[in-house]
Amino acid sequence: MAPLVWLGLLALPARAHDADILYAQLWRPEAAGAEVRERITLTADTLALLLPADADGDGVLTQADLDARAPALALGFWDAVPLSAGDTPCARGETSARVRETYVALEARFTCPPGVLRQRFSLLALLPPSYKVVLGSLAEGERGQRFADAAQPTVVMEERAASGLLEWVGLGLFHIFQGVDHLAFLLAVLLVGGSLQRVLLLVTAFTVAHSLTLGATALGWLRLGEGSGGWVEVAIAASILWVAVENLTGRGLGHRVGLTFLFGLVHGLGFASVLAGYGLGDSVVGALFGFNLGVELGQALVVLGLLPVMRLLRRRPRLYQRTVRVLSLLLAAGGGYWLVERAFALIG
């Protein structure tokens, strides 16, 4: 990837890692009874894009807020995800909403006639184009995952469900390229990577480290306290600033592999916050594998694009030194800005 492209990336805002998935589960007894239950999980930020659930306007979504907005949720949310069996609409019954640690869980009961279940996620038209619905269902005895987006918002239960692996890989690719701060850190590390063998060692250290924390957190083996996600974002910004300053001073480069591993652990927590916000439940293992595979593929594409450019620059030492200096200054400025911005957002 050419340096000018990286300059363009640095000009983009480095948002926190948004969970742009709504995860839905449908339960219908194998005996094809009339009752169908559905559970949809989404982040509080996603819910705020659909309707104002924060009743007191203090910026923090609580259970009391959801209880106060129960009628609006029943109408404004569930009316936008109509469920039908055959060609007959299902009758919606009792609904509930619960605030969980990293997401909001909305549940509803429907009375449906016999027939193939079909659901239209019309609410996707109200969300940014990147949003998808993952429907992990147990409908009439069939398990599987189906994906819906704004272009294809309707899901039909009779269609054989795929594993969803390719979709999760695509989401991992999307999030590595959306995560400007992760790309900035990778660039900062590789600017003075050295030989091909050393570059491979650095990339391996980063990959192993963020895979460890991503997996441990997504599987529930490592738990982040409430509000920790914001401080993870601060630490990611600090990692960019630290490595960029080392590039400028020439100090600490001998410990770069170990440092890259330590910072990789932090970056893995950033990716884990995405999966945690989905509320995937028992589907997390398959999602984790595909998501992490997509992240690694995206990272490999970045490295393969950057390495030839850096090797060409190394043949012209003066140009190489100026490039490292300029890009490191920009990375230090970007990391410092994101650090301050995110820290003040937490404190404020």
Contacts in CASP RR format, 6 or more apart in sequence:
PFRMAT RR
TARGET T0000
AUTHOR 0000-0000-0000
METHOD contacts of the structure
MODEL  1
MAPLVWLGLLALPARAHDADILYAQLWRPEAAGAEVRERITLTADTLALL
LPADADGDGVLTQADLDARAPALALGFWDAVPLSAGDTPCARGETSARVR
ETYVALEARFTCPPGVLRQRFSLLALLPPSYKVVLGSLAEGERGQRFADA
AQPTVVMEERAASGLLEWVGLGLFHIFQGVDHLAFLLAVLLVGGSLQRVL
LLVTAFTVAHSLTLGATALGWLRLGEGSGGWVEVAIAASILWVAVENLTG
RGLGHRVGLTFLFGLVHGLGFASVLAGYGLGDSVVGALFGFNLGVELGQA
LVVLGLLPVMRLLRRRPRLYQRTVRVLSLLLAAGGGYWLVERAFALIG
1 302 0 8 1.000
1 305 0 8 1.000
1 306 0 8 1.000
1 309 0 8 1.000
2 309 0 8 1.000
3 309 0 8 1.000
3 323 0 8 1.000
3 327 0 8 1.000
6 183 0 8 1.000
6 187 0 8 1.000
6 327 0 8 1.000
7 330 0 8 1.000
9 180 0 8 1.000
9 183 0 8 1.000
9 184 0 8 1.000
10 180 0 8 1.000
10 184 0 8 1.000
10 330 0 8 1.000
10 331 0 8 1.000
10 334 0 8 1.000
12 180 0 8 1.000
13 180 0 8 1.000
14 179 0 8 1.000
14 180 0 8 1.000
14 181 0 8 1.000
14 184 0 8 1.000
14 237 0 8 1.000
14 338 0 8 1.000
15 178 0 8 1.000
15 179 0 8 1.000
16 229 0 8 1.000
16 230 0 8 1.000
16 233 0 8 1.000
16 273 0 8 1.000
16 342 0 8 1.000
17 175 0 8 1.000
17 178 0 8 1.000
17 179 0 8 1.000
17 233 0 8 1.000
17 270 0 8 1.000
17 271 0 8 1.000
17 273 0 8 1.000
17 274 0 8 1.000
18 43 0 8 1.000
18 45 0 8 1.000
18 274 0 8 1.000
19 42 0 8 1.000
19 43 0 8 1.000
19 46 0 8 1.000
19 103 0 8 1.000
19 273 0 8 1.000
19 274 0 8 1.000
19 275 0 8 1.000
19 276 0 8 1.000
19 277 0 8 1.000
19 278 0 8 1.000
20 46 0 8 1.000
20 127 0 8 1.000
20 128 0 8 1.000
20 130 0 8 1.000
20 131 0 8 1.000
20 132 0 8 1.000
21 42 0 8 1.000
21 131 0 8 1.000
21 132 0 8 1.000
21 133 0 8 1.000
21 134 0 8 1.000
21 171 0 8 1.000
21 277 0 8 1.000
21 278 0 8 1.000
22 40 0 8 1.000
22 41 0 8 1.000
22 42 0 8 1.000
22 46 0 8 1.000
22 121 0 8 1.000
22 131 0 8 1.000
22 132 0 8 1.000
22 133 0 8 1.000
22 134 0 8 1.000
23 40 0 8 1.000
23 41 0 8 1.000
23 42 0 8 1.000
23 133 0 8 1.000
23 134 0 8 1.000
23 136 0 8 1.000
23 278 0 8 1.000
23 279 0 8 1.000
23 280 0 8 1.000
23 283 0 8 1.000
24 38 0 8 1.000
24 39 0 8 1.000
24 40 0 8 1.000
24 41 0 8 1.000
24 81 0 8 1.000
24 119 0 8 1.000
24 133 0 8 1.000
24 134 0 8 1.000
24 135 0 8 1.000
24 136 0 8 1.000
24 137 0 8 1.000
25 38 0 8 1.000
25 39 0 8 1.000
25 40 0 8 1.000
25 135 0 8 1.000
25 136 0 8 1.000
25 137 0 8 1.000
25 138 0 8 1.000
26 36 0 8 1.000
26 37 0 8 1.000
26 38 0 8 1.000
26 117 0 8 1.000
26 119 0 8 1.000
26 135 0 8 1.000
26 136 0 8 1.000
26 137 0 8 1.000
26 138 0 8 1.000
26 139 0 8 1.000
26 157 0 8 1.000
27 36 0 8 1.000
27 37 0 8 1.000
27 38 0 8 1.000
27 137 0 8 1.000
27 138 0 8 1.000
27 139 0 8 1.000
28 35 0 8 1.000
28 36 0 8 1.000
28 37 0 8 1.000
28 112 0 8 1.000
28 117 0 8 1.000
28 138 0 8 1.000
28 139 0 8 1.000
28 140 0 8 1.000
28 141 0 8 1.000
29 35 0 8 1.000
30 140 0 8 1.000
30 141 0 8 1.000
32 114 0 8 1.000
32 115 0 8 1.000
32 140 0 8 1.000
34 111 0 8 1.000
34 112 0 8 1.000
34 113 0 8 1.000
35 109 0 8 1.000
35 110 0 8 1.000
35 111 0 8 1.000
35 112 0 8 1.000
36 83 0 8 1.000
36 85 0 8 1.000
36 90 0 8 1.000
36 109 0 8 1.000
36 110 0 8 1.000
36 111 0 8 1.000
36 112 0 8 1.000
36 117 0 8 1.000
37 107 0 8 1.000
37 108 0 8 1.000
37 109 0 8 1.000
37 110 0 8 1.000
38 83 0 8 1.000
38 107 0 8 1.000
38 108 0 8 1.000
38 109 0 8 1.000
38 110 0 8 1.000
39 105 0 8 1.000
39 106 0 8 1.000
39 107 0 8 1.000
40 81 0 8 1.000
40 105 0 8 1.000
40 106 0 8 1.000
40 107 0 8 1.000
41 100 0 8 1.000
41 103 0 8 1.000
41 104 0 8 1.000
41 105 0 8 1.000
41 106 0 8 1.000
41 277 0 8 1.000
41 278 0 8 1.000
41 279 0 8 1.000
41 280 0 8 1.000
42 103 0 8 1.000
42 104 0 8 1.000
42 106 0 8 1.000
43 102 0 8 1.000
43 103 0 8 1.000
43 104 0 8 1.000
43 277 0 8 1.000
44 53 0 8 1.000
44 61 0 8 1.000
44 99 0 8 1.000
44 103 0 8 1.000
44 104 0 8 1.000
46 127 0 8 1.000
46 131 0 8 1.000
47 53 0 8 1.000
47 61 0 8 1.000
47 77 0 8 1.000
47 104 0 8 1.000
48 54 0 8 1.000
48 61 0 8 1.000
49 126 0 8 1.000
49 127 0 8 1.000
49 128 0 8 1.000
50 76 0 8 1.000
50 77 0 8 1.000
50 80 0 8 1.000
50 123 0 8 1.000
50 126 0 8 1.000
50 127 0 8 1.000
51 69 0 8 1.000
51 72 0 8 1.000
51 73 0 8 1.000
51 76 0 8 1.000
51 77 0 8 1.000
52 69 0 8 1.000
53 61 0 8 1.000
53 65 0 8 1.000
53 66 0 8 1.000
53 69 0 8 1.000
53 72 0 8 1.000
53 73 0 8 1.000
53 97 0 8 1.000
53 104 0 8 1.000
54 60 0 8 1.000
54 61 0 8 1.000
54 65 0 8 1.000
55 64 0 8 1.000
55 65 0 8 1.000
55 68 0 8 1.000
55 69 0 8 1.000
56 64 0 8 1.000
56 65 0 8 1.000
61 99 0 8 1.000
61 104 0 8 1.000
62 99 0 8 1.000
63 98 0 8 1.000
63 99 0 8 1.000
66 73 0 8 1.000
66 97 0 8 1.000
66 98 0 8 1.000
66 99 0 8 1.000
66 104 0 8 1.000
67 97 0 8 1.000
69 97 0 8 1.000
70 95 0 8 1.000
70 97 0 8 1.000
73 95 0 8 1.000
73 97 0 8 1.000
73 106 0 8 1.000
74 92 0 8 1.000
74 95 0 8 1.000
74 108 0 8 1.000
77 106 0 8 1.000
77 123 0 8 1.000
78 92 0 8 1.000
78 95 0 8 1.000
78 106 0 8 1.000
78 108 0 8 1.000
80 121 0 8 1.000
80 122 0 8 1.000
80 123 0 8 1.000
80 126 0 8 1.000
81 119 0 8 1.000
81 120 0 8 1.000
81 121 0 8 1.000
81 122 0 8 1.000
81 123 0 8 1.000
82 89 0 8 1.000
82 90 0 8 1.000
82 119 0 8 1.000
82 120 0 8 1.000
82 122 0 8 1.000
83 89 0 8 1.000
83 90 0 8 1.000
83 92 0 8 1.000
83 110 0 8 1.000
83 112 0 8 1.000
83 117 0 8 1.000
83 118 0 8 1.000
83 119 0 8 1.000
84 90 0 8 1.000
84 112 0 8 1.000
84 117 0 8 1.000
84 118 0 8 1.000
84 119 0 8 1.000
85 112 0 8 1.000
85 113 0 8 1.000
85 114 0 8 1.000
85 115 0 8 1.000
85 116 0 8 1.000
85 117 0 8 1.000
85 118 0 8 1.000
86 113 0 8 1.000
86 115 0 8 1.000
86 116 0 8 1.000
86 117 0 8 1.000
86 118 0 8 1.000
88 112 0 8 1.000
88 113 0 8 1.000
90 110 0 8 1.000
90 111 0 8 1.000
90 112 0 8 1.000
90 113 0 8 1.000
91 110 0 8 1.000
91 111 0 8 1.000
91 112 0 8 1.000
92 108 0 8 1.000
92 109 0 8 1.000
92 110 0 8 1.000
93 108 0 8 1.000
93 109 0 8 1.000
93 110 0 8 1.000
93 111 0 8 1.000
94 108 0 8 1.000
94 109 0 8 1.000
95 106 0 8 1.000
95 107 0 8 1.000
95 108 0 8 1.000
95 109 0 8 1.000
96 106 0 8 1.000
96 107 0 8 1.000
96 108 0 8 1.000
97 104 0 8 1.000
97 105 0 8 1.000
97 106 0 8 1.000
97 107 0 8 1.000
98 104 0 8 1.000
98 105 0 8 1.000
98 107 0 8 1.000
100 279 0 8 1.000
101 225 0 8 1.000
101 226 0 8 1.000
102 273 0 8 1.000
102 276 0 8 1.000
102 277 0 8 1.000
102 279 0 8 1.000
103 276 0 8 1.000
103 277 0 8 1.000
103 278 0 8 1.000
103 279 0 8 1.000
105 279 0 8 1.000
116 156 0 8 1.000
116 157 0 8 1.000
116 158 0 8 1.000
117 139 0 8 1.000
117 140 0 8 1.000
117 156 0 8 1.000
117 157 0 8 1.000
118 154 0 8 1.000
118 155 0 8 1.000
118 156 0 8 1.000
118 157 0 8 1.000
119 135 0 8 1.000
119 154 0 8 1.000
119 155 0 8 1.000
120 153 0 8 1.000
120 154 0 8 1.000
120 155 0 8 1.000
121 133 0 8 1.000
121 148 0 8 1.000
121 153 0 8 1.000
121 154 0 8 1.000
121 155 0 8 1.000
122 153 0 8 1.000
124 131 0 8 1.000
124 132 0 8 1.000
124 133 0 8 1.000
124 148 0 8 1.000
124 149 0 8 1.000
124 150 0 8 1.000
124 153 0 8 1.000
125 150 0 8 1.000
125 153 0 8 1.000
127 150 0 8 1.000
129 149 0 8 1.000
129 150 0 8 1.000
130 174 0 8 1.000
130 178 0 8 1.000
131 149 0 8 1.000
131 150 0 8 1.000
132 147 0 8 1.000
132 148 0 8 1.000
132 149 0 8 1.000
132 167 0 8 1.000
132 171 0 8 1.000
133 147 0 8 1.000
133 148 0 8 1.000
133 149 0 8 1.000
133 153 0 8 1.000
133 155 0 8 1.000
134 145 0 8 1.000
134 146 0 8 1.000
134 147 0 8 1.000
134 167 0 8 1.000
134 278 0 8 1.000
134 283 0 8 1.000
134 287 0 8 1.000
135 145 0 8 1.000
135 146 0 8 1.000
135 147 0 8 1.000
135 148 0 8 1.000
135 155 0 8 1.000
136 143 0 8 1.000
136 144 0 8 1.000
136 145 0 8 1.000
136 146 0 8 1.000
136 161 0 8 1.000
136 283 0 8 1.000
137 143 0 8 1.000
137 144 0 8 1.000
137 145 0 8 1.000
137 146 0 8 1.000
137 157 0 8 1.000
137 161 0 8 1.000
139 157 0 8 1.000
140 157 0 8 1.000
142 157 0 8 1.000
142 161 0 8 1.000
143 161 0 8 1.000
144 161 0 8 1.000
144 162 0 8 1.000
144 163 0 8 1.000
145 161 0 8 1.000
145 162 0 8 1.000
145 163 0 8 1.000
145 164 0 8 1.000
145 167 0 8 1.000
145 283 0 8 1.000
146 155 0 8 1.000
146 159 0 8 1.000
146 161 0 8 1.000
146 162 0 8 1.000
147 164 0 8 1.000
147 167 0 8 1.000
148 154 0 8 1.000
148 155 0 8 1.000
163 286 0 8 1.000
165 286 0 8 1.000
165 289 0 8 1.000
165 290 0 8 1.000
168 286 0 8 1.000
168 287 0 8 1.000
168 289 0 8 1.000
168 290 0 8 1.000
168 291 0 8 1.000
168 293 0 8 1.000
168 294 0 8 1.000
169 290 0 8 1.000
169 291 0 8 1.000
169 293 0 8 1.000
169 294 0 8 1.000
169 297 0 8 1.000
170 294 0 8 1.000
171 291 0 8 1.000
171 294 0 8 1.000
172 290 0 8 1.000
172 291 0 8 1.000
172 292 0 8 1.000
172 293 0 8 1.000
172 294 0 8 1.000
172 295 0 8 1.000
172 298 0 8 1.000
173 294 0 8 1.000
173 295 0 8 1.000
173 297 0 8 1.000
173 298 0 8 1.000
175 271 0 8 1.000
175 274 0 8 1.000
175 291 0 8 1.000
175 295 0 8 1.000
176 182 0 8 1.000
176 183 0 8 1.000
176 294 0 8 1.000
176 295 0 8 1.000
176 298 0 8 1.000
176 299 0 8 1.000
176 302 0 8 1.000
177 183 0 8 1.000
177 298 0 8 1.000
181 233 0 8 1.000
181 236 0 8 1.000
181 237 0 8 1.000
181 240 0 8 1.000
181 335 0 8 1.000
181 338 0 8 1.000
182 236 0 8 1.000
182 267 0 8 1.000
183 302 0 8 1.000
184 240 0 8 1.000
184 331 0 8 1.000
184 334 0 8 1.000
184 335 0 8 1.000
185 236 0 8 1.000
185 239 0 8 1.000
185 240 0 8 1.000
185 243 0 8 1.000
185 263 0 8 1.000
185 267 0 8 1.000
186 206 0 8 1.000
186 299 0 8 1.000
186 302 0 8 1.000
186 303 0 8 1.000
187 306 0 8 1.000
187 327 0 8 1.000
187 331 0 8 1.000
188 240 0 8 1.000
188 243 0 8 1.000
188 244 0 8 1.000
188 247 0 8 1.000
188 328 0 8 1.000
188 331 0 8 1.000
189 202 0 8 1.000
189 206 0 8 1.000
189 243 0 8 1.000
189 256 0 8 1.000
189 260 0 8 1.000
190 199 0 8 1.000
190 202 0 8 1.000
190 203 0 8 1.000
190 303 0 8 1.000
190 306 0 8 1.000
190 307 0 8 1.000
190 310 0 8 1.000
191 247 0 8 1.000
191 310 0 8 1.000
191 323 0 8 1.000
191 324 0 8 1.000
191 327 0 8 1.000
191 328 0 8 1.000
192 247 0 8 1.000
192 250 0 8 1.000
192 253 0 8 1.000
192 256 0 8 1.000
192 324 0 8 1.000
193 199 0 8 1.000
193 202 0 8 1.000
193 256 0 8 1.000
193 310 0 8 1.000
196 307 0 8 1.000
198 257 0 8 1.000
199 303 0 8 1.000
199 307 0 8 1.000
201 257 0 8 1.000
202 256 0 8 1.000
202 257 0 8 1.000
202 260 0 8 1.000
203 299 0 8 1.000
203 303 0 8 1.000
205 257 0 8 1.000
205 258 0 8 1.000
205 260 0 8 1.000
205 261 0 8 1.000
205 264 0 8 1.000
206 260 0 8 1.000
206 261 0 8 1.000
206 263 0 8 1.000
206 264 0 8 1.000
206 267 0 8 1.000
206 299 0 8 1.000
207 296 0 8 1.000
207 299 0 8 1.000
208 261 0 8 1.000
209 260 0 8 1.000
209 261 0 8 1.000
209 262 0 8 1.000
209 263 0 8 1.000
209 264 0 8 1.000
209 265 0 8 1.000
209 267 0 8 1.000
209 268 0 8 1.000
210 264 0 8 1.000
210 265 0 8 1.000
210 267 0 8 1.000
210 268 0 8 1.000
210 271 0 8 1.000
210 295 0 8 1.000
211 268 0 8 1.000
211 292 0 8 1.000
211 296 0 8 1.000
212 265 0 8 1.000
212 268 0 8 1.000
213 222 0 8 1.000
213 264 0 8 1.000
213 265 0 8 1.000
213 266 0 8 1.000
213 268 0 8 1.000
213 269 0 8 1.000
213 272 0 8 1.000
214 268 0 8 1.000
214 269 0 8 1.000
214 270 0 8 1.000
214 271 0 8 1.000
214 272 0 8 1.000
214 275 0 8 1.000
214 288 0 8 1.000
214 292 0 8 1.000
214 295 0 8 1.000
215 221 0 8 1.000
215 272 0 8 1.000
215 288 0 8 1.000
215 292 0 8 1.000
216 222 0 8 1.000
216 272 0 8 1.000
217 223 0 8 1.000
217 224 0 8 1.000
217 268 0 8 1.000
217 269 0 8 1.000
217 272 0 8 1.000
217 273 0 8 1.000
217 275 0 8 1.000
217 276 0 8 1.000
218 272 0 8 1.000
218 275 0 8 1.000
218 276 0 8 1.000
218 284 0 8 1.000
218 287 0 8 1.000
218 288 0 8 1.000
219 284 0 8 1.000
219 285 0 8 1.000
219 288 0 8 1.000
224 232 0 8 1.000
224 269 0 8 1.000
224 272 0 8 1.000
224 273 0 8 1.000
224 276 0 8 1.000
229 269 0 8 1.000
229 270 0 8 1.000
229 273 0 8 1.000
230 342 0 8 1.000
230 345 0 8 1.000
230 346 0 8 1.000
231 346 0 8 1.000
232 266 0 8 1.000
232 269 0 8 1.000
232 270 0 8 1.000
232 273 0 8 1.000
233 270 0 8 1.000
233 338 0 8 1.000
233 342 0 8 1.000
234 339 0 8 1.000
234 342 0 8 1.000
234 343 0 8 1.000
234 346 0 8 1.000
235 266 0 8 1.000
236 266 0 8 1.000
236 267 0 8 1.000
236 270 0 8 1.000
236 338 0 8 1.000
237 334 0 8 1.000
237 335 0 8 1.000
237 336 0 8 1.000
237 338 0 8 1.000
237 339 0 8 1.000
237 341 0 8 1.000
237 342 0 8 1.000
238 335 0 8 1.000
238 339 0 8 1.000
239 263 0 8 1.000
239 264 0 8 1.000
239 266 0 8 1.000
239 267 0 8 1.000
240 331 0 8 1.000
240 332 0 8 1.000
240 334 0 8 1.000
240 335 0 8 1.000
240 336 0 8 1.000
240 338 0 8 1.000
241 331 0 8 1.000
241 332 0 8 1.000
241 334 0 8 1.000
241 335 0 8 1.000
241 336 0 8 1.000
241 339 0 8 1.000
242 259 0 8 1.000
242 263 0 8 1.000
243 259 0 8 1.000
243 263 0 8 1.000
243 331 0 8 1.000
244 328 0 8 1.000
244 329 0 8 1.000
244 331 0 8 1.000
244 332 0 8 1.000
244 335 0 8 1.000
245 328 0 8 1.000
245 332 0 8 1.000
246 252 0 8 1.000
246 253 0 8 1.000
246 256 0 8 1.000
247 324 0 8 1.000
247 328 0 8 1.000
247 331 0 8 1.000
248 325 0 8 1.000
248 328 0 8 1.000
248 329 0 8 1.000
248 332 0 8 1.000
252 259 0 8 1.000
271 291 0 8 1.000
271 292 0 8 1.000
271 295 0 8 1.000
274 291 0 8 1.000
275 284 0 8 1.000
275 287 0 8 1.000
275 288 0 8 1.000
275 291 0 8 1.000
278 287 0 8 1.000
280 287 0 8 1.000
310 320 0 8 1.000
313 319 0 8 1.000
313 320 0 8 1.000
313 323 0 8 1.000
314 320 0 8 1.000
END
